[in-house]
Amino acid sequence: MPQPMRAVMRPEQTAFSETEGDHGTSLARALDRWTALLGADHVLAQGTDLEAYRQSTLPAAPSAWAVLRPGSRDQLIEALAIARECAVPLYPISRGRNWGYGDACPVTEGQVVVDLGRMNRILEVDPDLGYAVIEPGVTQGQLARYIEDNGLALCIDATGAGPETSLVGNVLERGYGHSPAGDRFRSICGLQVVLADGRVLETGFGHYQDAQASRVFPYGVGPVLDGLFTQSNFGIVTKMGLWLQPKPAVTQVFICSVEAESGIAGLVEDLRRLRLNGDLRSIVHIGNELRAFSGEGGFPLDRAREGPPLSPELRGELRRELGVGAWTAWGGLSGSSAQVAVARRAVKRALKKPGRKLVIMDERKLKLARVFARTSLGRGLRHKLDAVAAALDLVRGRPTDHFLTGVYWRRPGGRPAGDADPRTDGCGVLWLSPVMPMTGPAVTRFMALIAPIYAAHGFDLFVTLNLVTERALGAVLNIVYDKADPEEATRARGCYDQLLDSLMAEGLPPYRVGIQSMAQLDQGSDVFWDVAAEIKAALDPEGMIAPGRYQPGRARSQR
């Protein structure tokens, strides 16, 4: 006879003082103790000190009560003990550059951000076995420079989010890059995690003293726990083993543009076959024409004074002027000369078709094209070649912020000179990332669903389709808006909410969400989220670590 189901005690049901006075007293006591532990320079509690952490590309985001900047795992453990004693929850971030998903802000009010950026040591790099052991503050630019400065025949998988973004932070969000190791979660080999009660967990073989295979065999023995600490609030990751790639002898980039919007279905079918049979090993990105337009600069206000969205006529004009198609796919070909030659032939056979343009570039061809671009006949090529150079860099494991230019589309004045920082530059962007089967009909239905929603809310449709696995497309939808315009910001949030609701109803949930969407993940009675809540209650019964993060019930109760 079946037993009655045990009631799930979610962490949001635990006792926690709700009066402002109690909070203020507890916070003041905790701040005094944190200051004694970390030093005044690493405990930020004043408005001006907190300003950078309160900025976001979202229309609105919760503000942190304070910010702690521990410099070591031991300091973090002591800071967490103080948090427990004073009942002040902590919200850990690696670098705070989670663009379009919440940046450095917590999910709900009433949390103290723990910025792990000072914990930025590269602890080990093995040049023969091809792995690194890093702390959460290590940036992808930092590790790439370390490899290059030490002349190692290795490279990282790089994303287009910029050199100053955290490797650990992106991997824990199960982000993806551009190389054959683009599904970054698969590169994890051993985590060190500080739990809410201060214990230190080592996953894989790492908990066995002197285990020789802890960085080369990810599973260890017993349950595989690593995945529990991605997209969760079960613990704070303080160290990660990460597999690197051999530096390829040859690196090339192919670029295939499709003239007609309807041509995307056939392109997806051809690319899937190339990925499934192994001819294409890197993640391929397919962007629509708005992606190309935004890479050239800001919104063309002189030609569209009524604002977005661009008219079909103007989009056609810009496509002709810039020489781009309705869709453009690009991906890397890397390996030995023989491997790349085989891949080139396969790509040409599959993608060279009527209505498409295919170009394959390497460093030598890029240099020749740059020479031509300086002539009168080559004017207008410079921006395209800059994009090709950036793509080659990413495939070779050299991080670049070139592709962040698109999020400045609606920022007055466009992208300023210097390094990109969408959060502090005042950009308005929300990212939404649904996943679908890699078939032409699936993409056609997807576009038919989202295009009317963008149009109804008055925004240009930015979409990239990424071949994340051999069988799945991970889309990235940008809602780019003028953050300085309150009405436009309100419409942006309305557009996002309708898109998310419609995608969920269609069976296309996102693979990750922003802080504003955590409450919408649980669509009703869901055993998955009940089990996740039970794990949270077991590991963090007082709800001290990132309340609401990938915790729909808690996020909903705090809204």
Summary of the structure (lengths in Angstrom):
residues: 559
radius of gyration: 23.9
end to end distance: 40.3
largest distance: 83.6
contacts: 1898
relative contact order: 0.14
helix: 40%
strand: 18%
